[in-house]
Amino acid sequence: RLELVAVGGDSWILVRRGSRQGAELFQGILARGQRRRFLGRLWIRMGAPWNVEARLDGKPVPLPIAQVGNVLVTRAGIRPAP
């Protein structure tokens, strides 16, 4: 289970199931103070990752990108994705 929280400001995000070609689960602005929860293997494009905190299975995890980019979320953690 992944939870994203916009803490520093707004961030545009696109969340897909499994891969870049996966079904779209969410696309939009995560406004400061908002949170979203997702389940399963995820591919995420983030517009302002510096504004977002992530928790994986309830534990804080650092986002491996500092600029606009993509991440892959699995049970093993969060890593950069193409």
N, C-alpha and C positions, 0 to 999 in steps of 0.2 A: 504494500500500500504506500503510495506517494502522496504527500501533502506539500503544496506550494503555497507560500504566504508572501504577499507583497509587503515588505517592511520599509524599504527606503524610498518608495515611490511607485509609480505605475510601471507595468511591464506587459508588452504584447506577447502572447504565447500561442503556439499551435501544438496540440497534442494529438498524436496518432497511435493507434494500437500496433505495437510490434515493430514497425518500420516506417520509412518515409512514404511508402505506398499504402500503408495500413489505413483502416477506417478512421475518419476524423472524429475525435471525441470532444474536442473543444478548440475553438479559435476565438480569440478576443483579448480584451484588456483585462488584466488582473490589476485592479485598482488598489492603491495603498490601503492596507488594512484587510483586504479580501484574502480569502483562502479557497483553494480548490483541492479536491481529493480524487485520486485516480487509482485504479487497480490493474495489475498485470504488467506485462512487458510493454514499455512505452518508448516512442520516439518523440522528442520535443524540440521545437525551434523556439528560442527565446530572444526577444528584442532588447531586453535590458536585464540581463541576469544579475547584475550587481544590486538590483532592487529586490531580489527574491531570496528567501530562505527555503531550504528543502528539508523534509523529514521523510525518511524511508523506514517503514515499520515503526514509526514513533521516535526514531533516533535522528538527531540532526546530522546531515551530511553536507559537505561542501560541494558546490557546483563546480565542475571541472572546466568551466569556461568563464572568461572575464569580459568578453565582447559578445556581440550578436553571434549566435551559433546554435549548434544542435547537440543534444545529448541523448544517450540511450540509457534507459532505466531497466535494470533486471534485478533479480533477488540478490545478486552479488554486489550491486551498487549502481552508481551513476558514472558514466564515462563519456568522453567526447564521441560524437557520431558524425559521419560524413553527411 
